[in-house]
């Protein structure tokens, strides 16, 4: 047990150690201050600006920034859909994989342009190398860059600056943050045993019978894997994602992946402190999220270490819950990875979330309901400050002071936008389609597990889509037959069609409506005249206010989603404790 906790502690210490350095670097990038990459990238960026016709100093309003995001994403989405549907005759297809069904291609397209990477397919049997590299891999950079751009635009507006230019922010996010780290990280993963090849499957005789051959899938995995983690994309090259030995072969690569997925969202809070010239507030918020995250992690890890009481009763001793886990990672690294991937909206998995104890399922769902532990790529940081604005408003009402944030008054427009983002859009994208699926469990949902766990499976799928996370509880009939099966006469299924199309609604609503709302909120804040601090000003950089913010986050999340949690993992935990489940 002690060894597992030491592994968790050392990993988190690494994250804390790199936060000020990485956060400072990102602040210099977006404040357009000098960095060590300038001699190389200044010329590259000028060429890119000229090619796309962007004026680097031209600022956008909230609406203009939002329209630029939508227009560029539509164009990139059409390109991705074309690549996937044309992969049968495109090059880099050594196994001759044909196009998937149109609804799988549509769901995959929307999933990857929204930085969700929810996969209703198996990568090695559905996607050619061309689709994985030119289509999905490309969008891993652009969707992550879009999220970073939104987060920085929100921080600019919150601190009284102009929002900036989306195309400039997107290019700088890719060239100065994502791409350099991915080049180094990809090389490290190759050295650690992750394959990077354009060769087809490797055929070997099996150990059981040398006369029987086995085809082992491989491909250009290493470069795909590092942006999957760093960009909080989460989509796996193989079906079982980071549990696959070619994606994540050892404890060392597992450490790299956890650090990569946590590094940007944690460091962005420090970046905000530098933008606001208030690192004290940033560190308080960092500590607040860190404490909640650590609490969530402890609950999950203890549940996995204690194991399933029903199984322990059969064994006559207490054993960790290793169902659905890789032995090379064990209960501790599986728990840390799972809480991190649902907290950061990455969605990659090194174990089966469906097999965790109900405490783990409770935490995973709570992470995706709240979206700020540490939150999505850039947008999670923006959500955190949207909660802070609500906390300022609530606190101002309680103490009779005018609500202000960073010297700017919080008025009706800001409260309405923040409430709309947090209290309305996210629940609608999860609960309405979830209710419809649960009303038709056989015709639409295709639930493999009855009772409370089946309920959690359905809600998890929509929460994962709406939160742009992409991980799954699995056990649902959400995958169409492979292209090879279709070629052999297998017919597409109705449940897979339902899941592909209904989650598209959650994917789009959970991505673009909040982005537009955040940009409008930031635009509104940027136009406000700052007022000087006085003795009557409600300070937001104190421990007391930070505690109030934590209370607002947890209470609003509980009020919105507690009934769903009660019907799912909480009820399942009681049944297991009583020996019923």
C-alpha positions in Angstrom: 0.0 0.0 0.0 2.8 2.4 1.0 4.5 2.0 -2.4 1.4 3.0 -4.2 0.9 6.1 -2.2 4.6 7.1 -2.7 4.1 6.7 -6.5 1.1 9.0 -6.4 2.9 11.6 -4.2 6.0 11.7 -6.4 3.9 12.2 -9.5 2.0 15.1 -8.0 5.2 16.7 -6.7 6.6 16.7 -10.3 3.4 18.5 -11.4 3.7 21.1 -8.7 7.4 21.6 -9.4 6.9 22.4 -13.1 3.9 24.6 -12.7 5.7 28.0 -12.1 8.2 27.4 -15.0 5.6 26.2 -17.5 3.1 28.8 -16.4 5.6 31.6 -16.7 6.6 30.4 -20.2 3.0 30.3 -21.4 2.5 33.8 -20.0 5.5 35.1 -22.0 4.2 33.4 -25.1 0.7 35.0 -24.9 2.0 38.4 -23.6 4.3 38.3 -26.7 7.4 38.7 -24.6 10.7 37.1 -25.7 11.3 33.4 -25.4 14.2 31.1 -26.3 12.3 29.9 -29.4 11.9 33.3 -30.9 14.9 33.1 -33.3 13.3 30.1 -35.0 9.6 30.7 -34.7 9.2 34.4 -35.4 10.0 33.8 -39.0 7.8 30.7 -39.2 4.8 32.5 -37.6 5.2 35.5 -40.0 5.0 33.1 -42.9 1.9 31.5 -41.5 0.2 34.8 -40.8 0.9 35.8 -44.4 -0.5 32.6 -45.7 -3.8 32.8 -43.8 -4.1 36.6 -44.2 -4.0 37.4 -40.5 -2.8 40.7 -39.1 -1.0 39.8 -35.9 -2.0 43.0 -34.1 -5.6 43.0 -35.1 -7.9 42.4 -32.0 -11.3 40.7 -32.1 -14.5 41.2 -30.2 -16.1 38.3 -28.4 -18.5 37.7 -31.3 -15.7 37.9 -33.8 -13.5 35.5 -31.8 -16.3 33.1 -31.5 -17.2 33.2 -35.2 -13.6 32.6 -36.2 -13.6 29.5 -34.0 -16.9 28.2 -35.5 -15.9 29.0 -39.1 -12.5 27.4 -38.9 -13.8 24.3 -37.1 -16.5 23.8 -39.7 -13.9 23.8 -42.5 -11.6 21.5 -40.6 -14.5 19.2 -39.8 -15.5 18.9 -43.4 -11.9 18.0 -44.3 -11.7 15.3 -41.6 -15.0 13.8 -42.6 -13.8 13.6 -46.2 -10.5 11.9 -45.1 -12.3 9.3 -43.0 -14.9 8.5 -45.7 -12.1 8.3 -48.4 -9.6 6.3 -46.5 -10.3 3.2 -48.6 -8.5 4.7 -51.6 -6.1 7.1 -49.8 -2.5 6.0 -49.3 -1.0 4.9 -46.0 -3.6 2.1 -45.6 -1.5 -1.1 -45.4 -4.3 -3.3 -44.1 -6.8 -2.0 -46.7 -9.4 -0.7 -44.3 -12.6 0.7 -46.0 -14.7 3.6 -44.8 -16.8 3.2 -41.7 -20.5 3.9 -41.6 -21.5 7.5 -42.2 -22.8 8.0 -38.6 -19.5 6.6 -37.1 -17.6 9.0 -39.4 -19.8 11.9 -38.4 -19.5 11.2 -34.7 -15.7 10.8 -35.0 -15.4 14.0 -36.9 -17.4 16.1 -34.4 -15.7 14.3 -31.5 -12.2 15.2 -32.6 -12.9 18.8 -33.6 -14.4 19.4 -30.2 -11.3 18.1 -28.4 -13.4 15.2 -27.0 -12.1 12.2 -28.9 -15.0 10.0 -27.8 -14.5 6.8 -29.8 -17.2 4.5 -30.9 -14.8 2.5 -32.9 -11.5 0.5 -32.5 -8.6 2.5 -34.0 -6.6 -0.5 -35.4 -9.6 -2.0 -37.2 -11.5 1.2 -38.3 -8.9 3.8 -39.2 -6.1 3.8 -41.7 -2.8 5.4 -41.0 -3.8 8.3 -43.2 -6.9 8.9 -41.1 -5.0 8.6 -37.9 -2.2 10.9 -39.0 -3.6 13.4 -41.5 -7.1 13.6 -39.9 -7.3 12.7 -36.2 -3.7 13.7 -35.4 -4.0 17.0 -37.1 -7.2 17.8 -35.2 -5.5 16.9 -31.9 -3.3 19.9 -32.4 -6.0 22.3 -33.7 -8.7 21.4 -31.1 -6.2 21.6 -28.2 -4.9 24.9 -29.6 -8.5 26.2 -29.9 -9.1 25.4 -26.2 -5.9 27.2 -25.2 -6.8 30.2 -27.3 -10.2 30.5 -25.6 -8.6 30.1 -22.2 -6.1 32.9 -22.9 -8.8 35.2 -24.5 -10.9 34.7 -21.3 -7.9 35.6 -19.1 -7.2 38.7 -21.2 -10.8 39.9 -20.9 -10.9 39.2 -17.2 -7.8 41.2 -16.6 -9.0 44.2 -18.7 -7.1 43.5 -21.9 -8.5 43.1 -25.4 -9.3 39.5 -26.3 -6.7 39.2 -29.0 -6.9 37.4 -32.3 -8.0 33.8 -32.5 -5.8 32.9 -35.5 -2.7 34.4 -33.8 -3.5 32.6 -30.6 -4.1 29.3 -32.3 -0.9 29.5 -34.3 1.2 30.5 -31.2 -0.4 27.7 -29.1 0.6 25.1 -31.7 4.0 26.4 -32.7 5.3 27.5 -29.3 3.6 25.2 -26.8 2.2 22.0 -28.3 4.5 21.2 -31.1 7.9 21.7 -29.4 6.9 19.6 -26.4 5.4 16.9 -28.6 8.6 16.7 -30.7 10.7 16.1 -27.5 8.0 13.9 -25.9 7.5 11.8 -29.0 11.3 11.0 -29.2 11.3 10.1 -25.5 8.3 7.7 -26.0 10.1 6.1 -29.0 13.1 5.5 -26.8 10.9 4.0 -24.1 9.4 1.4 -26.5 6.4 3.0 -28.2 6.4 2.1 -31.9 6.6 4.7 -34.7 6.3 3.0 -38.0 4.4 3.1 -41.3 4.7 -0.7 -41.7 1.6 -2.8 -41.6 0.7 -5.5 -39.1 3.4 -7.8 -37.8 2.5 -11.5 -38.2 4.0 -14.0 -35.8 3.2 -17.7 -34.8 1.3 -18.0 -31.5 3.0 -19.5 -28.4 0.2 -22.1 -28.1 0.6 -23.4 -31.7 3.4 -22.5 -34.1 1.1 -23.4 -37.0 -1.3 -20.6 -36.1 -0.4 -17.0 -36.9 -1.4 -13.9 -35.1 -1.5 -10.4 -36.7 -0.3 -7.7 -34.3 -1.4 -4.1 -35.1 1.2 -1.4 -35.0 1.7 2.0 -36.6 2.9 5.6 -36.1 1.9 5.6 -32.4 4.5 7.6 -30.5 3.8 11.0 -32.1 0.0 10.3 -31.8 0.4 9.4 -28.1 2.2 12.5 -26.9 -0.3 15.0 -28.4 -3.1 12.8 -27.2 -2.0 13.4 -23.6 -0.5 16.9 -23.8 -3.5 18.3 -25.7 -6.0 16.6 -23.5 -7.4 14.8 -26.5 -7.5 11.2 -25.2 -8.3 9.4 -28.4 -6.3 6.1 -28.6 -4.5 4.8 -31.6 -5.7 1.3 -30.4 -9.0 0.3 -29.0 -7.8 -0.1 -25.4 -6.0 3.3 -25.4 -3.2 3.8 -22.8 -3.8 0.3 -21.4 -2.3 -1.1 -24.7 1.4 -2.0 -24.3 2.3 -0.2 -27.5 0.7 3.0 -26.3 1.9 2.8 -22.7 4.4 0.0 -22.2 5.8 0.8 -18.7 5.6 2.8 -15.5 8.0 5.4 -17.0 5.7 6.0 -20.0 2.7 6.1 -17.7 4.5 8.8 -15.7 5.1 10.8 -18.8 1.5 10.6 -19.9 0.1 11.7 -16.5 2.5 14.6 -16.3 1.7 15.6 -19.9 -2.1 15.6 -19.3 -1.8 17.6 -16.1 0.9 20.1 -17.1 -1.1 22.6 -19.1 -4.3 23.0 -17.1 -2.4 23.3 -13.8 0.1 25.8 -15.2 -2.6 27.9 -16.8 -3.7 29.0 -13.3 -0.2 30.3 -12.7 -0.3 32.0 -16.1 -3.5 33.8 -15.0 -1.7 35.1 -11.9 1.0 36.7 -14.1 -1.6 38.2 -16.4 -3.5 39.7 -13.4 -0.3 40.7 -11.5 -1.7 38.7 -8.6 0.1 35.4 -8.1 -1.3 35.2 -4.6 -4.8 34.7 -5.9 -3.6 32.2 -8.5 -1.8 30.2 -5.9 -4.9 30.2 -3.6 -7.0 28.9 -6.5 -4.4 26.4 -7.4 -4.4 25.2 -3.8 -8.2 25.0 -3.7 -8.4 22.9 -6.8 -5.4 20.9 -5.6 -7.1 20.0 -2.3 -10.4 19.0 -4.0 -8.5 17.0 -6.6 -6.5 15.3 -3.8 -9.6 14.5 -1.9 -11.2 13.0 -5.0 -8.0 11.0 -5.6 -7.9 9.6 -2.1 -11.5 8.5 -2.2 -10.9 6.7 -5.5 -7.6 5.1 -4.5 -8.9 3.9 -1.1 -11.9 2.3 -2.9 -9.6 0.4 -5.3 -7.1 -0.6 -2.6 -9.9 -2.0 -0.3 -11.3 -3.9 -3.2 -14.7 -5.5 -3.7 -16.1 -6.8 -0.4 -18.0 -9.6 -2.2 -14.7 -10.8 -3.9 -12.8 -10.4 -0.6 -15.3 -12.6 1.1 -14.8 -15.4 -1.4 -11.0 -15.0 -1.2 -11.0 -14.8 2.6 -8.7 -11.8 2.6 -8.6 -8.2 1.5 -7.2 -7.7 -2.0 -7.1 -4.6 -4.2 -9.6 -4.3 -7.0 -7.6 -5.3 -10.1 -10.5 -6.0 -12.4 -10.0 -4.1 -15.6 -6.5 -2.9 -14.7 -3.1 -3.6 -16.1 -0.8 -5.3 -13.5 2.1 -3.1 -14.6 0.3 -0.1 -13.3 -1.6 -1.6 -10.3 -4.3 0.0 -8.2 -2.4 3.3 -7.4 -1.3 4.4 -10.9 -4.7 3.3 -12.3 -6.6 5.4 -9.8 -4.3 8.4 -10.3 -4.6 8.1 -14.1 -8.4 7.8 -14.0 -8.9 10.8 -11.7 -6.5 12.9 -13.7 -8.0 12.0 -17.0 -11.6 12.8 -16.0 -10.4 15.9 -14.0 -8.5 17.4 -16.9 -11.0 16.3 -19.6 -8.3 14.3 -21.3 -10.3 11.1 -21.5 -7.4 8.7 -22.1 -7.6 5.5 -20.0 -5.0 3.0 -18.7 -7.7 0.9 -17.1 -11.4 0.2 -17.5 -13.4 2.9 -15.7 -16.5 0.6 -15.8 -14.6 -1.8 -13.5 -13.8 0.7 -10.7 -15.6 0.5 -7.4 -18.7 2.8 -7.1 -16.6 5.4 -5.3 -14.5 5.8 -8.4 -17.5 6.1 -10.6 -18.8 8.8 -8.3 -15.6 10.8 -8.6 -15.3 10.3 -12.4 -18.8 11.6 -12.9 -18.3 14.5 -10.5 -15.2 15.6 -12.3 -17.1 15.8 -15.6 -20.0 17.5 -14.0 -17.8 20.2 -12.4 -15.3 20.5 -15.3 -12.7 22.3 -13.2 -10.5 19.6 -11.5 -8.3 20.8 -13.4 -10.5 21.3 -16.3 -10.4 21.1 -20.1 -7.6 22.5 -22.2 -7.9 26.2 -21.5 -11.7 26.1 -21.1 -11.4 24.5 -17.7 -9.4 27.5 -16.4 -12.1 29.8 -17.9 -14.8 27.7 -16.1 -13.0 28.1 -12.8 -13.1 31.9 -13.1 -16.8 31.7 -14.1 -17.4 30.0 -10.8 -15.3 32.7 -9.1 -17.6 35.4 -10.6 -20.6 33.6 -9.2 -18.9 33.3 -5.9 -18.2 37.1 -5.9 -21.9 37.8 -6.7 -23.1 35.5 -3.9 -20.6 36.8 -1.4 -21.5 40.4 -2.3 -25.2 39.7 -1.6 -24.3 38.2 1.8 -22.2 41.0 3.0 -23.9 43.9 1.3 -21.0 45.0 -0.9 -20.9 45.7 -4.7 -19.6 42.5 -6.3 -16.3 43.2 -8.1 -13.7 41.0 -9.6 -10.2 42.4 -10.3 -11.6 45.9 -9.8 -14.4 45.4 -12.3 -18.1 45.3 -11.2 -20.0 42.1 -11.7 -23.5 43.1 -13.0 -26.5 41.4 -14.4 -25.0 40.5 -17.8 -22.0 38.7 -16.2 -24.1 36.8 -13.7 -26.5 35.7 -16.4 -23.8 34.5 -18.7 -21.9 32.7 -15.9 -25.1 31.0 -14.6 -26.2 30.1 -18.1 -22.8 28.3 -18.7 -22.7 26.5 -15.4 -26.2 25.8 -14.4 -28.1 25.3 -17.7 -26.1 24.3 -20.8 -24.2 21.4 -19.2 -27.1 19.7 -17.5 -29.3 20.0 -20.7 -26.6 18.4 -22.8 -26.4 15.5 -20.3 -29.8 14.9 -18.7 -32.2 15.3 -21.7 -30.6 12.8 -24.0 -29.8 10.6 -21.1 -33.4 10.6 -20.0 -34.5 9.6 -23.6 -32.0 6.8 -23.7 -33.1 5.4 -20.4 -36.7 5.6 -21.4 -35.9 3.1 -24.2 -33.2 0.8 -22.7 -33.6 -1.9 -25.3 -34.4 0.0 -28.5 -31.9 2.9 -28.0 -29.5 2.4 -25.1 -28.3 -1.2 -25.5 -27.3 -1.3 -21.9 -25.3 -4.4 -20.9 -25.6 -4.0 -17.2 -29.0 -3.8 -15.4 -29.9 -1.6 -12.4 -27.8 1.2 -11.0 -24.6 0.5 -12.9 -26.5 0.5 -16.2 -27.9 3.9 -15.2 -24.4 5.2 -14.6 -23.2 3.8 -18.0 -25.8 6.0 -19.8 -25.2 9.2 -17.8 -21.4 8.7 -18.1 -21.6 8.6 -21.9 -23.4 11.9 -22.2 -21.4 13.5 -19.4 -18.2 12.5 -21.2 -19.5 14.0 -24.4 -20.8 17.2 -22.9 -17.6 17.8 -20.9 -15.4 17.1 -24.0 -13.8 14.3 -22.1 -14.3 11.2 -24.3 -13.7 8.4 -21.8 -16.4 5.8 -21.4 -17.9 3.4 -18.9 -18.5 1.1 -21.9 -21.0 -1.7 -21.8 -23.3 0.2 -24.3 -24.1 -0.8 -27.9 -22.5 2.3 -29.3 -20.1 0.8 -31.9 -21.1 0.0 -35.5 -19.7 -3.2 -37.2 -16.2 -2.7 -38.5 -15.7 -2.0 -42.2 -14.5 -5.6 -42.7 -17.7 -6.9 -41.0 -19.9 -4.7 -43.2 -18.1 -5.9 -46.3 -19.0 -9.5 -45.1 -22.7 -8.6 -44.8 -23.1 -7.5 -41.2 -25.8 -4.8 -40.9 -25.4 -1.6 -38.8 -27.3 -1.5 -35.5 -29.9 0.9 -34.4 -28.4 1.4 -30.9 -25.1 2.4 -32.4 -26.8 4.9 -34.7 -28.6 6.4 -31.7 -25.5 6.8 -29.7 -23.5 8.3 -32.6 -26.2 10.9 -33.3 -27.4 11.7 -29.8 -23.9 12.2 -28.4 -23.2 14.5 -31.4 -25.8 16.9 -29.8 -24.0 16.7 -26.5 -20.6 17.1 -28.1 -21.6 20.3 -30.0 -23.6 21.8 -27.2 -21.0 21.1 -24.6 -18.2 22.7 -26.7 -19.4 25.6 -28.7 -22.2 27.2 -26.5 -19.9 27.5 -23.5 -17.1 28.8 -25.6 -19.3 31.5 -27.0 -20.6 32.3 -23.6 -17.1 32.5 -22.1 -16.0 34.8 -24.9 -19.0 37.1 -24.4 -18.4 37.2 -20.7 -14.7 38.0 -21.2 -15.6 40.7 -23.7 -18.0 42.3 -21.3 -15.4 42.3 -18.5 -12.7 43.8 -20.8 -15.0 46.8 -21.5 -15.5 47.7 -17.9 -13.7 50.6 -16.3 -11.5 49.4 -13.4 -12.3 51.0 -10.1 -9.7 51.5 -7.4 -9.5 49.2 -4.4 -10.9 50.7 -1.2 -11.4 49.5 2.4 -14.9 48.4 1.3 -13.7 46.3 -1.6 -14.4 42.6 -1.4 -11.0 41.1 -1.9 -10.8 37.9 -3.9 -7.3 37.0 -3.1 -7.9 35.8 0.5 -8.2 32.4 2.0 -11.8 33.1 3.1 -13.0 34.0 -0.4 -11.2 31.0 -1.8 -13.1 28.8 0.6 -16.4 30.4 -0.4 -15.5 29.7 -4.0 -14.9 26.1 -3.2 -18.3 25.9 -1.4 -20.1 27.5 -4.4 -18.5 25.0 -6.8 -19.4 22.0 -4.7 -22.9 23.2 -3.7 -23.9 24.1 -7.3 -22.6 20.8 -8.6 -24.4 18.9 -5.9 -27.7 20.7 -6.4 -27.5 20.1 -10.1 -26.3 16.5 -10.4 -26.8 14.9 -7.0 -30.0 13.1 -7.9 -28.2 11.5 -10.8 -25.3 10.4 -8.6 -27.8 9.1 -6.0 -29.4 6.9 -8.6 -26.1 5.6 -10.0 -22.9 5.1 -8.1 -24.2 6.0 -4.6 -27.1 3.4 -4.8 -24.7 0.9 -6.3 -22.3 1.4 -3.4 -25.0 0.6 -0.9 -26.0 -2.5 -2.8 -22.4 -3.8 -2.9 -21.9 -3.0 0.8 -25.0 -5.1 1.6 -23.8 -8.0 -0.5 -26.6 -7.6 -3.1 -24.6 -6.3 -6.1 
